[in-house]
Amino acid sequence: VQLQASGGGLVQAGGSLRLSCAASGGTFSSYTMGWFRQAPGKEREFVAAISWSGVSTFYADTVKGRFTISRDNVENTVYLQMNSLKPEDTAVYYCAAGFVPTRQIKTGPYDYWGQGTQVTVSS
């Protein structure tokens, strides 16, 4: 499975961005999809995930209420709508795919990773 993330950019605090992750080469609708991020000098952290069906979603406490994950199993794409962005949301955002049990959805392991897209939030 190849994952291509896009949609990052520079935005002012309080603004919004929508990230997309297009999948190819696999059975997208079978995979749990996740978004992770890594800020400079920090470890990669979980942001959000969505079950294969789209019925169940999961969020890190730091983004709950501001970010929304969704997926389109026809277009083989997962989205991350980010609202009310804060400077601390600045990071490289990665999408990931895998057969991940719910109890491990925040830690993985995920089998496939995209290349990352930079999100920079200015104060």
ChimeraX commands (.cxc) that place a marker at each C-alpha (Angstrom):
marker #1 position 0.00,0.00,0.00 radius 0.5
marker #1 position 1.29,3.44,-0.91 radius 0.5
marker #1 position 0.08,6.44,1.04 radius 0.5
marker #1 position 0.37,10.01,-0.20 radius 0.5
marker #1 position -0.36,12.77,2.31 radius 0.5
marker #1 position -1.11,16.32,1.23 radius 0.5
marker #1 position -2.79,19.49,2.37 radius 0.5
marker #1 position -0.25,20.86,4.81 radius 0.5
marker #1 position 0.83,24.46,4.85 radius 0.5
marker #1 position 1.25,27.64,6.84 radius 0.5
marker #1 position -1.77,28.98,8.71 radius 0.5
marker #1 position -2.37,31.50,11.47 radius 0.5
marker #1 position -3.50,30.41,14.89 radius 0.5
marker #1 position -7.24,29.87,14.91 radius 0.5
marker #1 position -7.26,28.86,11.27 radius 0.5
marker #1 position -8.10,25.59,9.58 radius 0.5
marker #1 position -6.50,23.06,7.28 radius 0.5
marker #1 position -7.67,19.80,5.78 radius 0.5
marker #1 position -5.16,17.04,5.27 radius 0.5
marker #1 position -5.74,14.25,2.79 radius 0.5
marker #1 position -4.10,10.87,2.47 radius 0.5
marker #1 position -4.66,8.97,-0.75 radius 0.5
marker #1 position -4.02,5.23,-0.76 radius 0.5
marker #1 position -3.17,2.99,-3.66 radius 0.5
marker #1 position -2.11,-0.57,-4.20 radius 0.5
marker #1 position -4.08,-2.26,-1.48 radius 0.5
marker #1 position -7.52,-2.87,-0.06 radius 0.5
marker #1 position -8.04,0.51,1.54 radius 0.5
marker #1 position -11.44,-0.30,2.95 radius 0.5
marker #1 position -9.95,-3.11,5.06 radius 0.5
marker #1 position -7.49,-0.94,6.95 radius 0.5
marker #1 position -7.67,1.09,10.09 radius 0.5
marker #1 position -6.30,4.52,9.17 radius 0.5
marker #1 position -4.43,6.82,11.49 radius 0.5
marker #1 position -2.85,10.25,11.61 radius 0.5
marker #1 position 0.28,10.87,13.63 radius 0.5
marker #1 position 2.51,13.92,13.97 radius 0.5
marker #1 position 6.07,14.69,14.92 radius 0.5
marker #1 position 7.26,18.09,16.03 radius 0.5
marker #1 position 10.96,19.06,15.95 radius 0.5
marker #1 position 12.83,17.45,18.82 radius 0.5
marker #1 position 9.82,15.42,19.91 radius 0.5
marker #1 position 8.69,11.87,19.45 radius 0.5
marker #1 position 5.97,10.98,17.01 radius 0.5
marker #1 position 2.55,11.06,18.63 radius 0.5
marker #1 position -0.90,9.77,17.86 radius 0.5
marker #1 position -3.43,12.30,16.58 radius 0.5
marker #1 position -6.50,10.45,15.32 radius 0.5
marker #1 position -7.65,7.16,13.85 radius 0.5
marker #1 position -10.69,5.72,12.14 radius 0.5
marker #1 position -11.90,2.15,11.83 radius 0.5
marker #1 position -12.11,0.41,8.48 radius 0.5
marker #1 position -15.84,1.08,8.28 radius 0.5
marker #1 position -15.62,4.67,9.42 radius 0.5
marker #1 position -18.02,3.99,12.27 radius 0.5
marker #1 position -15.47,4.41,15.06 radius 0.5
marker #1 position -13.12,7.33,15.50 radius 0.5
marker #1 position -10.44,8.00,18.08 radius 0.5
marker #1 position -8.62,11.18,19.04 radius 0.5
marker #1 position -5.76,12.34,21.19 radius 0.5
marker #1 position -6.98,14.50,24.04 radius 0.5
marker #1 position -4.98,17.42,22.68 radius 0.5
marker #1 position -7.01,17.58,19.46 radius 0.5
marker #1 position -10.41,16.32,20.58 radius 0.5
marker #1 position -13.12,18.77,19.63 radius 0.5
marker #1 position -10.91,20.55,17.11 radius 0.5
marker #1 position -9.90,17.83,14.64 radius 0.5
marker #1 position -12.14,15.45,12.72 radius 0.5
marker #1 position -11.01,12.32,10.93 radius 0.5
marker #1 position -13.08,10.84,8.13 radius 0.5
marker #1 position -12.63,8.47,5.23 radius 0.5
marker #1 position -14.01,7.79,1.78 radius 0.5
marker #1 position -13.70,4.11,0.91 radius 0.5
marker #1 position -14.68,4.79,-2.69 radius 0.5
marker #1 position -12.01,7.42,-3.21 radius 0.5
marker #1 position -9.50,5.49,-1.03 radius 0.5
marker #1 position -8.77,8.61,0.95 radius 0.5
marker #1 position -8.68,9.54,4.61 radius 0.5
marker #1 position -9.03,13.14,5.75 radius 0.5
marker #1 position -8.10,15.14,8.80 radius 0.5
marker #1 position -10.03,18.36,9.20 radius 0.5
marker #1 position -8.14,20.59,11.60 radius 0.5
marker #1 position -9.91,23.61,13.07 radius 0.5
marker #1 position -8.92,26.13,15.73 radius 0.5
marker #1 position -5.29,25.41,15.07 radius 0.5
marker #1 position -2.71,26.31,17.68 radius 0.5
marker #1 position 1.05,26.90,17.37 radius 0.5
marker #1 position 1.59,23.66,19.29 radius 0.5
marker #1 position -0.06,21.78,16.41 radius 0.5
marker #1 position 2.98,22.59,14.28 radius 0.5
marker #1 position 4.50,19.30,13.13 radius 0.5
marker #1 position 4.96,16.96,10.24 radius 0.5
marker #1 position 1.76,14.96,9.91 radius 0.5
marker #1 position 1.86,11.35,8.76 radius 0.5
marker #1 position -0.92,9.03,7.71 radius 0.5
marker #1 position -0.72,5.34,8.42 radius 0.5
marker #1 position -2.63,2.19,7.56 radius 0.5
marker #1 position -2.83,-1.23,9.12 radius 0.5
marker #1 position -4.86,-4.04,10.62 radius 0.5
marker #1 position -4.83,-2.57,14.11 radius 0.5
marker #1 position -6.98,-3.80,17.01 radius 0.5
marker #1 position -8.96,-1.10,18.76 radius 0.5
marker #1 position -6.95,-1.53,21.98 radius 0.5
marker #1 position -3.75,-0.70,20.05 radius 0.5
marker #1 position -5.11,2.00,17.81 radius 0.5
marker #1 position -3.06,4.76,19.43 radius 0.5
marker #1 position 0.19,2.81,19.43 radius 0.5
marker #1 position -0.02,0.49,16.47 radius 0.5
marker #1 position 1.84,-1.12,14.94 radius 0.5
marker #1 position 0.68,0.29,11.63 radius 0.5
marker #1 position 2.00,-1.44,8.56 radius 0.5
marker #1 position 2.18,1.38,6.04 radius 0.5
marker #1 position 3.18,5.03,6.36 radius 0.5
marker #1 position 2.95,8.05,4.12 radius 0.5
marker #1 position 5.75,10.53,3.56 radius 0.5
marker #1 position 4.40,13.29,5.79 radius 0.5
marker #1 position 3.10,16.79,5.19 radius 0.5
marker #1 position 4.27,19.86,7.09 radius 0.5
marker #1 position 1.77,21.88,9.10 radius 0.5
marker #1 position 2.98,25.18,10.52 radius 0.5
marker #1 position 0.76,27.33,12.72 radius 0.5
marker #1 position 1.94,30.86,13.38 radius 0.5
marker #1 position 0.97,32.80,16.48 radius 0.5
marker link #1:1,2 radius 0.2
marker link #1:2,3 radius 0.2
marker link #1:3,4 radius 0.2
marker link #1:4,5 radius 0.2
marker link #1:5,6 radius 0.2
marker link #1:6,7 radius 0.2
marker link #1:7,8 radius 0.2
marker link #1:8,9 radius 0.2
marker link #1:9,10 radius 0.2
marker link #1:10,11 radius 0.2
marker link #1:11,12 radius 0.2
marker link #1:12,13 radius 0.2
marker link #1:13,14 radius 0.2
marker link #1:14,15 radius 0.2
marker link #1:15,16 radius 0.2
marker link #1:16,17 radius 0.2
marker link #1:17,18 radius 0.2
marker link #1:18,19 radius 0.2
marker link #1:19,20 radius 0.2
marker link #1:20,21 radius 0.2
marker link #1:21,22 radius 0.2
marker link #1:22,23 radius 0.2
marker link #1:23,24 radius 0.2
marker link #1:24,25 radius 0.2
marker link #1:25,26 radius 0.2
marker link #1:26,27 radius 0.2
marker link #1:27,28 radius 0.2
marker link #1:28,29 radius 0.2
marker link #1:29,30 radius 0.2
marker link #1:30,31 radius 0.2
marker link #1:31,32 radius 0.2
marker link #1:32,33 radius 0.2
marker link #1:33,34 radius 0.2
marker link #1:34,35 radius 0.2
marker link #1:35,36 radius 0.2
marker link #1:36,37 radius 0.2
marker link #1:37,38 radius 0.2
marker link #1:38,39 radius 0.2
marker link #1:39,40 radius 0.2
marker link #1:40,41 radius 0.2
marker link #1:41,42 radius 0.2
marker link #1:42,43 radius 0.2
marker link #1:43,44 radius 0.2
marker link #1:44,45 radius 0.2
marker link #1:45,46 radius 0.2
marker link #1:46,47 radius 0.2
marker link #1:47,48 radius 0.2
marker link #1:48,49 radius 0.2
marker link #1:49,50 radius 0.2
marker link #1:50,51 radius 0.2
marker link #1:51,52 radius 0.2
marker link #1:52,53 radius 0.2
marker link #1:53,54 radius 0.2
marker link #1:54,55 radius 0.2
marker link #1:55,56 radius 0.2
marker link #1:56,57 radius 0.2
marker link #1:57,58 radius 0.2
marker link #1:58,59 radius 0.2
marker link #1:59,60 radius 0.2
marker link #1:60,61 radius 0.2
marker link #1:61,62 radius 0.2
marker link #1:62,63 radius 0.2
marker link #1:63,64 radius 0.2
marker link #1:64,65 radius 0.2
marker link #1:65,66 radius 0.2
marker link #1:66,67 radius 0.2
marker link #1:67,68 radius 0.2
marker link #1:68,69 radius 0.2
marker link #1:69,70 radius 0.2
marker link #1:70,71 radius 0.2
marker link #1:71,72 radius 0.2
marker link #1:72,73 radius 0.2
marker link #1:73,74 radius 0.2
marker link #1:74,75 radius 0.2
marker link #1:75,76 radius 0.2
marker link #1:76,77 radius 0.2
marker link #1:77,78 radius 0.2
marker link #1:78,79 radius 0.2
marker link #1:79,80 radius 0.2
marker link #1:80,81 radius 0.2
marker link #1:81,82 radius 0.2
marker link #1:82,83 radius 0.2
marker link #1:83,84 radius 0.2
marker link #1:84,85 radius 0.2
marker link #1:85,86 radius 0.2
marker link #1:86,87 radius 0.2
marker link #1:87,88 radius 0.2
marker link #1:88,89 radius 0.2
marker link #1:89,90 radius 0.2
marker link #1:90,91 radius 0.2
marker link #1:91,92 radius 0.2
marker link #1:92,93 radius 0.2
marker link #1:93,94 radius 0.2
marker link #1:94,95 radius 0.2
marker link #1:95,96 radius 0.2
marker link #1:96,97 radius 0.2
marker link #1:97,98 radius 0.2
marker link #1:98,99 radius 0.2
marker link #1:99,100 radius 0.2
marker link #1:100,101 radius 0.2
marker link #1:101,102 radius 0.2
marker link #1:102,103 radius 0.2
marker link #1:103,104 radius 0.2
marker link #1:104,105 radius 0.2
marker link #1:105,106 radius 0.2
marker link #1:106,107 radius 0.2
marker link #1:107,108 radius 0.2
marker link #1:108,109 radius 0.2
marker link #1:109,110 radius 0.2
marker link #1:110,111 radius 0.2
marker link #1:111,112 radius 0.2
marker link #1:112,113 radius 0.2
marker link #1:113,114 radius 0.2
marker link #1:114,115 radius 0.2
marker link #1:115,116 radius 0.2
marker link #1:116,117 radius 0.2
marker link #1:117,118 radius 0.2
marker link #1:118,119 radius 0.2
marker link #1:119,120 radius 0.2
marker link #1:120,121 radius 0.2
marker link #1:121,122 radius 0.2
marker link #1:122,123 radius 0.2
view
